[in-house]
Amino acid sequence: MASVAAVILGGCSVGVSNASKTIAALNDCAADDFARGQVIFFGLADNLEPGTIMKRYTGTGIGPEYLVGSVLAAPTSTVVHHGVDWACALGDSVARAFNANSAVGILPVDTALNAKLARASSIEVTVDALRWDDLLAAPYRAAVDQLSDPSLKAELFRGDYLVESRALVAKGLRVTASFDKSLGASIKAALGEGRKTLRQGKITAVVDLTWEGTTALTITAASEVYIAGRLMSLASDVSDPLGHVLVRL
């Protein structure tokens, strides 16, 4: 994506420059994982909530192998703490994440279509609010301990898989991308318009797609979506080193 126009968060508009912000410039959000880049970018995902079990792929790739619902007999609320909406403006951070992760893609669609979306001449992202949802380690470990699959249980406690320990939730997320007519026409033919349930591998997202001709696409998340997360190993209860790239298989 060639450029980022602006991000509006909680009513605050923040212009995006090419210069990296210092920690001091982030003010009250200085210690936040997302502002400091200590997360894995998901794009838009309805179902990558904390507790999702991630598989490592060759190189730096990582993707969901078991969604949290397949681990738990109880509701996910028993192992996930929902944070509070942020009042701080992390406009630069959100915009940079969408702009910098064109290789990952912003939607659960195939790689070729995401590559076309990444050729947008400009992009604007707006979001009403953000919050962190955190995995409650002790209840989650207890749920894993009750798994009927002994091999999966052993693999988790050995650290063979990684577990999503926190997820960044966006409310009212809207992405508007601009294209030249021919590229936009190709994307419109592939994506369509209106309410769509998108799926690639195990990742899903329900979105509303609106077009201005074939030159401007607005993607509106139909509900809250997960846009980034952190991972941990159950073998050590510490965050996994950064550098993973989401794989949609």
CORTA-V81218 format. One record per helix or strand of 3 or more residues. SS is the DSSP state (H for helix, E for strand). FROM is the first residue (numbers start at 1). LEN is the number of residues. If there is no record, write none. Layout:
ss | from | len
SS | FROM | LEN
SS | FROM | LEN
This chain:
ss | from | len
E | 4 | 6
E | 12 | 4
H | 24 | 6
E | 40 | 6
E | 53 | 4
E | 61 | 6
H | 68 | 3
H | 76 | 3
E | 80 | 3
H | 91 | 10
H | 111 | 7
E | 122 | 6
E | 129 | 7
H | 137 | 9
H | 150 | 9
E | 162 | 10
E | 174 | 5
H | 181 | 11
E | 194 | 7
E | 203 | 10
E | 216 | 6
E | 225 | 9
